[in-house]
Amino acid sequence: MSYLVLKSLHVMAVIAWMAGLFYLPRLYVYHAGAKPGSEMSETFKVMERRLLRAIMTPAMLVSWGLGLWLGFGSGAIDWSVDYWFHGKLLFVALLTAFHMALAKWGRDFESDRNAHPARFYRIINEVPTILMAIIVVLVVVRPF
């Protein structure tokens, strides 16, 4: 496959991953208000599990795999001088850590052990937006 086709697939995977990172905390906001064991709570569990397992995690893995290949396998990045890429990797790693935290909170909801109020999920819903903005600036502007 050509570099541009793989880059296009990478961008599509990133978009799918980011969509999930934006939406899953919003589902948690509503789920936190549902009574454990209720029909609504059980519906949220199915929605959250499918979003995380069928869309977000595969999209994250494709994003990482293609991103690393595009950066290093294609020779497009020179690790010794492309310092913006170091920053990008750091913030993508933070997005991945956020993804893992969402998965942990999802397991808590799954077993009816959610420990956070809806307000917590409203606040953390801003994390992927901030990280995405930093990553996009690093990639487009390449400030260093």
C-alpha positions in Angstrom: 0.0 0.0 0.0 1.2 3.5 -0.7 2.2 5.9 2.0 -0.8 8.2 1.3 -3.3 5.3 1.6 -1.7 4.3 4.9 -1.7 7.9 6.1 -5.4 8.2 5.2 -6.2 5.0 7.1 -4.3 6.4 10.1 -6.3 9.6 10.0 -9.6 7.7 9.8 -8.5 5.5 12.8 -7.6 8.6 14.8 -11.0 10.2 14.0 -12.8 7.0 15.1 -10.7 6.8 18.3 -11.3 10.5 19.2 -15.0 10.2 18.6 -15.1 7.4 21.1 -12.9 9.4 23.6 -15.4 12.3 23.3 -18.5 10.2 23.6 -17.8 7.5 26.2 -17.3 10.0 29.1 -20.7 11.6 28.1 -22.3 8.1 28.3 -20.7 7.8 31.8 -22.3 11.2 32.8 -25.8 9.7 32.0 -24.9 6.3 33.4 -23.8 7.8 36.7 -27.4 9.1 37.1 -29.0 5.8 36.4 -30.0 3.5 39.3 -27.7 0.4 39.4 -29.4 -2.7 38.0 -32.1 -0.6 36.2 -33.0 -1.2 32.6 -31.4 2.2 31.8 -28.2 1.2 33.6 -28.1 -2.1 31.7 -28.6 -0.4 28.4 -25.7 2.0 29.1 -23.5 -1.0 30.0 -24.1 -2.5 26.5 -23.6 0.8 24.7 -20.3 1.5 26.7 -18.9 -2.0 26.2 -19.6 -2.0 22.4 -18.2 1.5 21.9 -15.0 0.6 23.8 -14.4 -2.9 22.5 -15.7 -2.7 18.9 -14.7 0.8 18.0 -12.4 2.6 20.3 -9.8 0.0 21.2 -9.4 -1.3 17.6 -9.2 2.3 16.4 -6.5 3.1 19.0 -4.5 0.1 18.0 -4.7 0.9 14.3 -3.8 4.6 15.1 -0.7 3.5 17.1 0.4 0.9 14.6 0.0 3.0 11.5 1.3 6.1 13.2 4.5 4.3 14.3 5.0 2.7 10.9 4.4 6.0 9.1 6.8 7.8 11.4 9.6 5.3 11.6 9.0 2.6 9.0 8.7 5.0 6.1 11.6 7.2 7.2 9.4 10.2 7.4 10.5 11.1 10.9 14.1 11.7 12.0 14.0 11.0 15.7 17.2 13.0 16.3 15.8 16.3 15.0 12.0 16.0 14.8 11.4 17.0 18.4 7.8 17.9 17.8 7.3 14.2 17.2 8.6 13.4 20.7 5.9 15.8 22.1 3.3 14.2 19.9 4.1 10.7 21.2 4.0 12.0 24.8 0.5 13.4 24.3 -0.7 10.4 22.4 0.5 8.2 25.3 -1.5 10.4 27.6 -4.6 9.9 25.4 -3.9 6.1 25.6 -3.7 6.4 29.4 -7.0 8.3 29.4 -8.5 5.5 27.2 -7.3 2.9 29.8 -8.8 5.0 32.6 -12.1 5.0 30.7 -11.9 1.2 30.3 -11.3 0.9 34.1 -14.3 3.1 34.9 -16.4 1.1 32.4 -15.5 -2.1 34.3 -16.6 -0.3 37.5 -20.0 0.5 35.9 -20.2 -3.0 34.5 -20.0 -4.4 38.1 -22.2 -1.6 39.5 -19.3 -0.2 41.5 -19.1 3.3 40.0 -17.4 5.6 42.6 -17.7 8.9 40.7 -20.6 11.4 40.4 -21.8 12.7 37.0 -19.9 15.9 37.5 -16.6 14.0 37.6 -17.3 12.6 34.1 -18.4 16.0 32.8 -15.0 17.4 33.9 -12.9 14.6 32.5 -14.8 14.8 29.3 -12.6 17.9 28.5 -9.3 15.9 28.7 -9.4 14.4 25.2 -10.2 17.8 23.7 -7.2 19.5 25.3 -4.9 16.6 24.4 -6.2 16.6 20.8 -5.6 20.3 20.4 -2.0 20.0 21.6 -1.4 17.1 19.3 -2.8 18.8 16.3 -0.7 22.0 16.9 2.4 19.8 17.3 1.7 18.0 14.0 0.7 21.0 12.0 2.9 23.8 13.4 5.9 21.6 14.3 7.1 24.3 16.7 10.4 22.6 17.5 
